Amino acid sequence: MTNTNHYDYIIAGAGASGLSLAWHISNSPLSKKRILVVDSDFSISNEKTWCFWHRDTPEFSDLIFKSWSTAEVGIKDEVLSQPLEQYPYYCIRSGDYREFILSKLRAHPSFDLIESDIADIKGDKNRPLLETEDSTFSADYIFQSCFIPPEFRSTNIKYPLIQSFLGYEIETPDTVFNSDSFMLMDFDNTYETGLAFMYVLPWTDKSALVEYTLFDSRIRKKDFFEKKVEVYLSNKYGLKRIDYRVVRKEYGEIPMQDLPYVPWYSERVLNLGRSGGLTKPTTGYTFTNIHEHSKEIVAELLNSGQPALPGRSSFRYRAYDLWLLHILHENPYDALRIFEILFSKNKIDQIFKFLDEENALFEDFKIMGSLPYTPFFKAIWKSGDRLFQI
Ligand SMILES: Cc1cc2nc3c(=O)[nH]c(=O)nc-3n(C[C@H](O)[C@H](O)[C@H](O)COP(=O)(O)OP(=O)(O)OC[C@H]3O[C@@H](n4cnc5c(N)ncnc54)[C@H](O)[C@@H]3O)c2cc1C
């Protein structure tokens, strides 16, 4: 049976993951299929700066807005500066990414784009359905990043942490920044209910994104972050409010939680991106995992006709993440100490590799062995059987 509202694949949500999948499909033999992409808003804006580290040439390398091969970490009054010999740090702006991919999809005969709110997505063993206000579409598979899986809400989350952040993108008339290096974490020792740090991405010597970030279970008002950014700009760079122009503000909230693994939203509806659990719970980084998953989906559809499920961390990395979530949630002072020691005793390249979950066991031992044991022993004991539920 064919009708005009049936597609081979529907991509529900054209954010980081939906567009990544569309892009990978458009560059593969699957581009002969009929594909529908639906999002409530296709407008272009650089509201997110996606940063990531990468060993080889990263995906979308033409879109890289800025890269750094030196990273800094601020611990108490000291700044540790390290070259990134293996894992340079990159930044892609969400508007550039969107514009680039959408312009390709718009010119592609296999892709239809519909700008509309998605009211519902219903699973089915043959033809899952996507409903907008005025139409219903069916597909062989739907790939969705619009809705949080209900299991994420119904599960008994033990550590309901949120990474919240607000940044000012500023411009200054005079030279202020060293754009060769970026500040990964400049810890705020005065913050007590969670872990807090400043994140600084200098674009040029006269412009930067300066962001205050919290790992906390409580959400603060935006003016709390703004004050922190302004005080930092004053203390660190001697900039008063009249010395810079705020070009843009960036605010975000990313759950850092002990979520269960939920690859399917419903029958033949696969979760992508954040909905697919691709956010690393202890860092919030998601972007690199998204592209890995898109590549795997395309490869597996070509190979078997079925999509690859979102990647799942191995048991030991799930354990490390859970224990650190426990420490962040229960004892932020210990968490701060762990982060400070982690960066003082290990190279950032090694930490990035560890966070990519690519280490050999002995390399993990080296990193874990550099950290204080007691908070982890407590976390192992107190996190109980949660490890076996996620
Ligand atoms: C401000 C910010 C900065 C971040 N920076 C980084 C970073 O530097 N590095 C990193 O690795 N991760 C980062 N993340 C985390 C993660 O990479 C992003 O959240 C990423 O956008 C997740 O991709 P996604 O496809 O799951 O969701 P999104 O990119 O949010 O895409 C979801 C799409 O679904 C659409 N949609 C939602 N509901 C509906 C509906 N009912 N109908 C129609 N359309 C709908 C939305 O319009 C959106 O386009 C950041 C997150 C935020 C919020």
The ligand as an SDF file (V2000), in Angstrom:
LIG
                    3D

 53 58  0  0  0  0  0  0  0  0999 V2000
   22.7060   25.6400   25.1730 C   0  0  0  0  0  0  0  0  0  0  0  0
   23.2730   24.2350   25.0390 C   0  0  0  0  0  0  0  0  0  0  0  0
   24.6150   24.0640   24.7250 C   0  0  0  0  0  0  0  0  0  0  0  0
   25.1460   22.7700   24.6150 C   0  0  0  0  0  0  0  0  0  0  0  0
   26.4760   22.6310   24.3410 N   0  0  0  0  0  0  0  0  0  0  0  0
   26.9770   21.3920   24.1750 C   0  0  0  0  0  0  0  0  0  0  0  0
   28.3540   21.2290   23.8500 C   0  0  0  0  0  0  0  0  0  0  0  0
   29.1110   22.1930   23.8090 O   0  0  0  0  0  0  0  0  0  0  0  0
   28.8130   19.9660   23.6130 N   0  0  0  0  0  0  0  0  0  0  0  0
   27.9960   18.8660   23.6810 C   0  0  0  0  0  0  0  0  0  0  0  0
   28.4570   17.7420   23.4310 O   0  0  0  0  0  0  0  0  0  0  0  0
   26.7060   18.9940   24.0470 N   0  0  0  0  0  0  0  0  0  0  0  0
   26.1740   20.2220   24.2790 C   0  0  0  0  0  0  0  0  0  0  0  0
   24.8520   20.3510   24.6180 N   0  0  0  0  0  0  0  0  0  0  0  0
   24.0580   19.1250   24.8220 C   0  0  0  0  0  0  0  0  0  0  0  0
   23.4940   18.5380   23.4980 C   0  0  0  0  0  0  0  0  0  0  0  0
   24.5220   18.3350   22.5670 O   0  0  0  0  0  0  0  0  0  0  0  0
   22.4400   19.4310   22.8900 C   0  0  0  0  0  0  0  0  0  0  0  0
   21.3690   19.5820   23.7830 O   0  0  0  0  0  0  0  0  0  0  0  0
   21.9050   18.8930   21.5610 C   0  0  0  0  0  0  0  0  0  0  0  0
   21.1830   19.9360   20.9620 O   0  0  0  0  0  0  0  0  0  0  0  0
   21.0140   17.6640   21.7490 C   0  0  0  0  0  0  0  0  0  0  0  0
   20.5590   17.2710   20.4900 O   0  0  0  0  0  0  0  0  0  0  0  0
   19.1330   16.6450   20.2770 P   0  0  0  0  0  0  0  0  0  0  0  0
   18.9830   16.3860   18.8260 O   0  0  0  0  0  0  0  0  0  0  0  0
   18.9040   15.5330   21.2190 O   0  0  0  0  0  0  0  0  0  0  0  0
   18.0890   17.7820   20.7320 O   0  0  0  0  0  0  0  0  0  0  0  0
   17.8620   19.2220   20.0600 P   0  0  0  0  0  0  0  0  0  0  0  0
   19.0890   19.7030   19.3810 O   0  0  0  0  0  0  0  0  0  0  0  0
   17.2710   20.0280   21.1380 O   0  0  0  0  0  0  0  0  0  0  0  0
   16.7670   18.9080   18.9390 O   0  0  0  0  0  0  0  0  0  0  0  0
   15.4210   18.6350   19.2070 C   0  0  0  0  0  0  0  0  0  0  0  0
   14.5910   19.2560   18.0760 C   0  0  0  0  0  0  0  0  0  0  0  0
   13.2360   18.8320   18.2410 O   0  0  0  0  0  0  0  0  0  0  0  0
   12.3850   19.9380   17.9690 C   0  0  0  0  0  0  0  0  0  0  0  0
   11.1280   19.7130   18.6930 N   0  0  0  0  0  0  0  0  0  0  0  0
   10.9880   19.4830   20.0230 C   0  0  0  0  0  0  0  0  0  0  0  0
    9.6930   19.2560   20.3110 N   0  0  0  0  0  0  0  0  0  0  0  0
    9.0090   19.3420   19.1340 C   0  0  0  0  0  0  0  0  0  0  0  0
    7.6440   19.1860   18.7720 C   0  0  0  0  0  0  0  0  0  0  0  0
    6.6930   18.8840   19.6670 N   0  0  0  0  0  0  0  0  0  0  0  0
    7.3100   19.3530   17.4900 N   0  0  0  0  0  0  0  0  0  0  0  0
    8.2430   19.6220   16.5440 C   0  0  0  0  0  0  0  0  0  0  0  0
    9.5620   19.7650   16.8190 N   0  0  0  0  0  0  0  0  0  0  0  0
    9.9270   19.6270   18.0970 C   0  0  0  0  0  0  0  0  0  0  0  0
   13.1540   21.1590   18.4600 C   0  0  0  0  0  0  0  0  0  0  0  0
   12.7140   22.3240   17.7890 O   0  0  0  0  0  0  0  0  0  0  0  0
   14.5960   20.7930   18.1080 C   0  0  0  0  0  0  0  0  0  0  0  0
   14.9700   21.3010   16.8580 O   0  0  0  0  0  0  0  0  0  0  0  0
   24.3030   21.6260   24.7850 C   0  0  0  0  0  0  0  0  0  0  0  0
   22.9660   21.8170   25.1320 C   0  0  0  0  0  0  0  0  0  0  0  0
   22.4580   23.0990   25.2680 C   0  0  0  0  0  0  0  0  0  0  0  0
   21.0060   23.2540   25.6750 C   0  0  0  0  0  0  0  0  0  0  0  0
  1  2  1  0
  2  3  1  0
  2 52  2  0
  3  4  2  0
  4  5  1  0
  4 50  1  0
  5  6  2  0
  6  7  1  0
  6 13  1  0
  7  8  2  0
  7  9  1  0
  9 10  1  0
 10 11  2  0
 10 12  1  0
 12 13  2  0
 13 14  1  0
 14 15  1  0
 14 50  1  0
 15 16  1  0
 16 17  1  0
 16 18  1  0
 18 19  1  0
 18 20  1  0
 20 21  1  0
 20 22  1  0
 22 23  1  0
 23 24  1  0
 24 25  2  0
 24 26  1  0
 24 27  1  0
 27 28  1  0
 28 29  2  0
 28 30  1  0
 28 31  1  0
 31 32  1  0
 32 33  1  0
 33 34  1  0
 33 48  1  0
 34 35  1  0
 35 36  1  0
 35 46  1  0
 36 37  1  0
 36 45  1  0
 37 38  2  0
 38 39  1  0
 39 40  1  0
 39 45  2  0
 40 41  1  0
 40 42  2  0
 42 43  1  0
 43 44  2  0
 44 45  1  0
 46 47  1  0
 46 48  1  0
 48 49  1  0
 50 51  2  0
 51 52  1  0
 52 53  1  0
M  END
$$$$
